[in-house]
């Protein structure tokens, strides 16, 4: 199966973009080749731009506190497993404390580094980080891989409180999904939404071998999904066959 996720508001959209960028940065930073470390650094620049919203940290702190207030009363519910609830509450406390301890704007440590900002500016130009443009950067890319990894870990570390906070929120959001089996006749599915189906995230699961992808449009009144051909002659056109899929509405 393959799952497609569609955020329904700007806040969740921002968190999911950051989640994807963090994962990419960690992956490339863990490699040893110079091109991978260039990709890791470029991804850190993207994180800095996406996380530049002044209210991001405040939003995360408020949502973590709201979730904690919802979860703490469950301690007295015999149907709730303490071995699941207590680690989650501990994670929320740790993430909140780390966010509170963080001062300044997200990514300030990169913006204050003139050398890194020069690389960021040149990266916006196609082919702008060639060795004749940035010899000092070329020198760094040819340094010992362990030294580069150490630098990258140091540049990633100040971003981790944001990542830990958003990871908890997105995990809770996904775990709160209500799933149902649906069919899109001739590749088209429409659903009028009610207050009981208001969601912040949609998750659509389809068989991996199906040669189409969902094209989603939604507002608070209606959901429209068109399955578009992804290969061969069907690419870009509405899939002509019925599509069975699982649809989840996720909300915090």
N, C-alpha and C positions, 0 to 999 in steps of 0.2 A: 504494500500500500504506500501511497505518497500523500502527504498532507500539505494543504495550502492554507495559510493564515491571512486574514484580512482585517486589519484594525479599523475601528469605526469612529475613532476620534483622534485628534492631533497628539494628545498626550501619550496614548498607547503606541501610536505610529512612531513617535520619537524614541520611546523606550525600546521598541523592537529594532529600530535602526541601530541604536547604540549596542544592543545585545549582539547583533550580527557583526558589528565592527570590532567589539571586544573579542569575540571568538576568533575572528580573522587575525587580529593583532597577536593574540596568544599563540595561534598556530604558527604563524610565520616567524615569530620571535624564538620559538622553540627549535627551529631549523638551524642549520649551520652555514648555509651558502649565502654569499653576499646579496644575490637577487632577492632571496627570502627576507633578509633583514632590511633591504630597501622597501619591500612591500609592507613589512611591519611598521616601519617609520612613516610611510605614506598613510597607512591606516590610522596611526596615532594622530596625524594631522587632521584626518576626517573626523575622528572622535572629538578633537578640540573644537572643530567648527559646529558639529551637531550639538555638543553639550554646552555651547556658549549661552544658552538661555539662562538668564539670571535667576529664574525661579525654579530651575530643575531640582536643586538640592532641597529646597523648601517643599516642593511637591512630593518628593520621595519621603521626606521625614513625616509629612502630614499623612500620607497614605499608609506608611508603616505603623504609625501610631493608631490610625483608624482600624487597621487590621488587628493590631494587638488588643484593642478594646473589644473587638468582636470575638476574638479567640479566647481570651482569659476566662470569661464565664463558662466556657466549655469544659474547664477542669472538673466541674461538678457533675458533668454529664457522664453517666456510666457507659453510654454507647460509644464514647470517644476514647481511643487508645492513647494513654499518656506517653507511650514510647514514640508516638508520632507527633503529638501536640507539643510536648516539652522541648524537643530539639528545635521545632519551628519557632517557638517563642524565644528561645535562646538566640537563634539566628537573627530574629528581628531586633532583639536588644543589641546584639553585636553590631549589626549594620547601622542602626540608629546612632549608637555611640561613635562609630567611625565617621559617620557623616557630620555629626555635631563637632567632632574634633578637627574637621577639615576647615581650614580658613582660606579665604580668597576665592576667586573665580576658578571654575573647573578648567584645567589646562593652563593655568597661569605659569606653572613651572616651565612649560614649553615656550610660551610667549616671551618669557623673560630671558630665554636663551637665544642670543643673537645669531649664533651659528645655525641652530635648528630653524629659526625663522627665515634665514637666507635660503636654506634647502627647501623649505615650504614654498617660498615665493617662486623659486626656480622650478619646482615641481609642477606648478601651474602652466608652465610653458612646455609644449611638446618637445621632448628630447632635451629639456633644459638642465638636466643634471649630469650631463656628460663630464668626463674627467677634465676636459679643457675649460669647462665653465666653473666647476667646483673641485679644484684639486685637493682641498682639505677633506672633502667628503669622499673622494676617490681613495685617499689615504686611509680613512676610517673603514671603508668597505674592504680594504685589503689588510686590515689589522687581524689579529688573532680572533677566530670566531667566538671563543669564550669571552673575550673582552667586549666584543660587540653585544653578545647576549647579556652580559652584565650591565652594559649601558642601557639596553632596551628594557631590562627588568626595572632599572631605576626610573626610567621615563614612564613606564606603565603603572608602577606602584601607586602614584598619587591619584590615578583614575579608579583604583579598585573599590574604594567605598561607594562610588556611584554605581559601579557594576554589581556589587553585592546587594545593594538596595533594590535595584531594578530587577535583578534575577529573582529575588523573593516575590516581588509584586507580580511579575509575569508568571511565575510558577503557581501562585495562588489563583491568578486569573484563569490559567489553562485548566487547573484542577476543578474549577467551578463551572466547567462546561456542561451543558445539557445536550446530549446527543440523540439524534433520531435518524432513521433510514429514510431516504428520499429518492425519488426518480425524476429525472429531467427528460420529459418526452421530446424526442428529436433535438436533444441538446439544450433545451430551454427550461428554466425553472423560475417560477415567480411565487412570492409569498407575501401576503399582507401582514404587517407586523402589528402586534398589540403591545400593551404595556408589559405583559408577561414575557414578551420576547425581546425587550430592549436589551441590547448587548453592547459590550465594548470591543469584542473580538469575535470573528467568525472563523471556524475551522472546518475545512472541507476535506474529506478523505476519500480518495478514489483508487481503484486498482492501478498498480504501477505500470502495467502493460497497456493501459488505455492511451491512445494517441491523441489526447486532447487536454486542454488546460482550462480551468474556470476563469471567466472574465466576470468580475463581481462589481455591481453597483448597488448601494444601499443607503437608505436614510431612515429616519425614525418611523416612516410609514410603510415602506415596502423594501423587499429584497428581490433583486433580479440577478440571476446567474445564467450566463451563456457559456456553454462549453465549446471552445474554439479548437479546430484542428491544429495539431502541433508538428505534423510531419507530412511529407509527400504532397500530393495534390490537394489535400484538405487543409493545408497550413493557412491560417488566417480566416477560414470560413467556419460557419456554425456547424458543429458535428451533427450529422444527420440521423444518428442512431440514439436510442434511449440510453441514458446514463444513470446507473445506480450509484449513489454516493451516501456518505454519512455527513450530516450537518450538525455542528455543535455551536450553540450560542453561549459565549463565556462572559461572565460579569463578576466584578468584585463585590 
